[in-house]
Amino acid sequence: MNIPKEKALIVKKFIDDHAIDTGYLYDWYQQSIDTTIPPVWTDEHIEEVSNDFYLIPKEIIDTLLY
């Protein structure tokens, strides 16, 4: 992809400022599941996805659009 450097730097800063880390994912996921059953996603799964992707909550993107 060929993006002008100035625009790429703006996007990179946005991602750096808003991407969530593994701690956020652990807390969010562990608070949102039924604790009486084993989780489908283990801490290792969360760490792996965090290493491979930038994760930005939908509400961050939605606030840009509305």
C-alpha positions, 0 to 999 in steps of 0.5 A: 500500500502506498500512503503518503508518509504524513498520512501514515504517521497520523494513522500510526499515532491514532493506532498507538493512542487507541489500540488496547493491550493484553491487560485490557483484553484480559480484564474485559474478557474475563469480566464478560464471560460466564465464570462457571464454564471454562473460557474459550479464549485462554490468556495465551489466545489473547496474547497471540491475537494481541501480538498479531493485530492492533485492536481498537474498540468499536466505540472509538471508531464509532465516535469518529463517525457520528 
